[in-house]
């Protein structure tokens, strides 16, 4: 499974890329706005730090302007993935761009049939939002299970990018189901390290080692 980080904070991205666990980055207009930076400069900076896919979202909702914005974003770096919303014009843009060999991430997916439409238009990634479904008392991970089944039935190559991840259990369930990618906030990635028995065991080991008075370095 690939791990993407859902952020536009360049310092955060640098820190996490250094762990060797980050395969890509997803951004959106809300995350970009929080930085206060010029969007194009921000995307370029992220692409310099991250070797894998970097999703940069168009802000237009009509087809012609979407394609014009995509043309600008594509010039930033070779690893830019054009992110479009799952609306009719977004799907048309996905089809036009994917036909040109451009990678497209179709976002704001909330139903299996929406995911089917994205795959049929050649999307490289589909981004189902599990946390937002959970927020309205709908089982978000059920959507992932359905998409995995549908894509498997027909051999679609669109990668399932689980988004709106709120906690480590979302990641565990996505991995069990065979989703291709999970994108998560930095804090959720940090939570994956944490287990009380790891902390307890390490403390016991170090306490016992200190009692020996030894040093592996020989100092």
N, C-alpha and C positions, 0 to 999 in steps of 0.2 A: 504494500500500500504506500502511496505517495503522501507526504505531508506538505501541505501548503500553509502559509501563514496569512491570515486575513488582517492586514494592517497596511497603513501607508507611512508609518513611523520609521524613518530610515535608520535611526539609532537602534531601535528594536530589531529591525531586520538584520542589521550587521551583527548584533549580538547572537541572534538565533542561527544565522548562517554559519557562524563559527563552530556551532555544535556538530555540524555535519548531518543534521536531521532534516534540513529544509530542502524540499525539491522544487518549490515555486512560491509565488506570492499572488494573492488576489486583493484587488482594491475595488473601491466603489466611490461614487461621488461624495457620500457622507464622510467616509474615512479620509479622503483627499482634502475635503474642506476643513477638517479639524487641524490639519498641518499648517494652514495659512500660506502654503507655498504655491508657486505657479505649477499647474497640473502637469504640463509637458516636461518641465524641468524635473519634477518629482519622479515621474515615470522613468525618465532617462537615468536618474540617479539610482533608482531601484534596480533597473536592468543592468547597471554596472556591477552591482553587488551580487545579484542572483543570476546563476547560469540557466536555471530552468524557466518555465513559463511564467510570465508576469501579465496578469489580466488587467487591462485598462478599459474602462467602460465608456461607451459613447453617452452623451447627455441628450441628444436629439431623440425625438419620437417619430419623426417622419423618415421615410426611406432615403430620399435624396440626401438629406443632411447627415443621416447616419453614415452613409457611404463616404461622404466628404470628410467627416470626422475620423472615420476608420482609416482613410488614406493618410491623414496627418499622423495618427497614432502609429501606423505601420512603419513609418519612416524613422521612428525613434530608435528601434533596435530590432534585431532578428527574433528575439525571444518574446516580443509583445504578442499577447493573445487579445483579440478584440472581443470585448464583452458587450452583449446586447440583451435587452429585456425580452422576455417571452410574450411578445405581442405580435400581431400580424406583420407589422413593418419590420420588427426585429427578426422574425423568421425569414422574411424575404431578404433582408440584409445578410443573414446567415447563409442562405442559399447562394447569393451572389458572391460573397466573399469566399466561401468554402469551394466554390467552383473554380476560383482563382488560386486555390491552394493555401488560403489564409486560414490560420487556426482561429476558431470562434468559440467563445464560452457563452452559452445561453443561460441567463440568470433569472432568478425569481420564478422558479418552477415549484408548483404546489400540487400537481396531480400527475398520475402516470401517463395520461393521454397527452398532456403537455410535453412530457419527456419524449414520448413517441414522435410528436411533431418535430421536436428539435433534432432527433436522430435522423429523421427523413430528410431534413434540410441540410444534413452534413455537418452538424455541430461536432467540434472536437471534444467539447466538454458540455455536460448539462449540470446545472447547479440547483439541486433541490434543497429547499430551506427547511430543515427538520425542526429547528428550535422555534420558529415562528408558528409552525403547525401545533407543536406542543403547547404554545401559549394560548391557543384557542381550543384546547382540549381535544385535539386530533393527534393520533399516534404518528409522530413524524417519521420514525424509523420504518413504519409500515410502508411509507412511500418508497423508501430505498429498496425494500424487499420486492415491491412490485416492479420497480424499474429494472432491477437486476434480472428478474424473471423475464420481463418483456424483451430486453435487449438480448438476453441469452437465447430466447426463442427464435430470433431472427438474425442473430449474428451481427448486430449493429456494433460498430467500432467506437462509437461515442463513449468517452470516459465519464463515469458517474462521479461527480465531484460533490461530496456531501458538504453542505454549507449551513450556516446558522447553527454551528455546533456550540453547545453551552457547557458541556462537561465531558469527562473521560468516558463515561458509559456510551455516549453517542459514538465515540471513536471505536470502542470495543465492538459494539453492535454492527457498525459499518464494516469493520474488518471481518467479522464472522459471516456477514452476508456477501462479502466479495466485492464491495465497492472499490473503485480504482484509486480514489483520492479523497482525502479529508482536508478541508481548510478550516483553520481554527485561530482564535486569538492567541497571543503570546502566553497569556496566563493559563490557558488550557493546556498548552504544550508543557509548561512548567509543572502542571499538576500530574502529568504522566510519570514524572520521576518519583513522585512522593508516595511513600508507604511507611506507616509507623514501624513495621517490623524491620524494614531496611535500616531506619534510623536507630532502632533499638539494638539490632545486631552489630552495626558498625561501632556504636558506642562501646559495646561489650568487648569487641575485638581490640579496639584502641586502648581501652582501659587495661586489659590484660597485657598488651604489648608494652605499655608504659611501665608496668611493674617489673619487666625484665631489665630495664635500663639499657637496652640495646638500640642501635641505629643502623638501618640498612646501608646508609651512606658512610658509616664508620666515623662520623664526627664525634 
